[in-house]
Amino acid sequence: MNLQPTLTNHLITLRPLVETDFDALYNVASDKLIWEQHPNNDRYQKSVFKEFFAIALASKGAFVIIDNKSNSIIGSSRYYEYDSEKKQLVIGYTFIARSYWGTNYNRALKELMMNYAFQFVDVIHFHVGKTNFRSLKAMEKLGGEIIGHVVSTTGVVGNPIYEIKKEKKFNLQNSYFTAKT
């Protein structure tokens, strides 16, 4: 599975994150309110975002989200923890500009990523911050089911892990997509 294809549907294009995306992506991420419910609620700070961005680049699974109408970067998401033997992966580290909240862009993003991934995997997990109520609600709307929680090395139960299985039918509104691998 190519973890950084270029994917597109009628609303957005996902393309691999590159180093020159920093300024445009930080322009979105510098909005403090994007991170208010997030476990890392200081990610709007440039020094913190620089570290997040460097890790995203190194992951070789990160994307920028581009609004097809304006051709501008409106956020980012990532594939990670791909396991070809278990046929599963995780989608996460997603953020999108507040002006797109409450629209169908996040759903279009997740459906685009899931449609592509389900060609290679049977199970997709999503790690969601337990205080990120917007994302928790969005996962429930997508049909995700909590299968457990992330447990720290000290035994502290943390963020929920949502699962969507390939065989489970979920409501696809934007099933058209193209992939360039």
Stockholm file with secondary structure:
# STOCKHOLM 1.0

chainA/1-181         MNLQPTLTNHLITLRPLVETDFDALYNVASDKLIWEQHPNNDRYQKSVFKEFFAIALASKGAFVIIDNKSNSIIGSSRYYEYDSEKKQLVIGYTFIARSYWGTNYNRALKELMMNYAFQFVDVIHFHVGKTNFRSLKAMEKLGGEIIGHVVSTTGVVGNPIYEIKKEKKFNLQNSYFTAKT
#=GR chainA/1-181 SS CCSSCEEECSSEEEEECCGGGHHHHHHHHTCGGGGTTSSSTTTTSHHHHHHHHHHHHHHTCEEEEEETTTTEEEEEEEEEEEETTTTEEEEEEEEECGGGTTSSHHHHHHHHHHHHHTTTCSEEEEECCTTCHHHHHHHHHHTCEEEEEEECTTCCEEEEEEEEETTSCCCCSCCCCEEEC
#=GC SS_cons         CCSSCEEECSSEEEEECCGGGHHHHHHHHTCGGGGTTSSSTTTTSHHHHHHHHHHHHHHTCEEEEEETTTTEEEEEEEEEEEETTTTEEEEEEEEECGGGTTSSHHHHHHHHHHHHHTTTCSEEEEECCTTCHHHHHHHHHHTCEEEEEEECTTCCEEEEEEEEETTSCCCCSCCCCEEEC
//
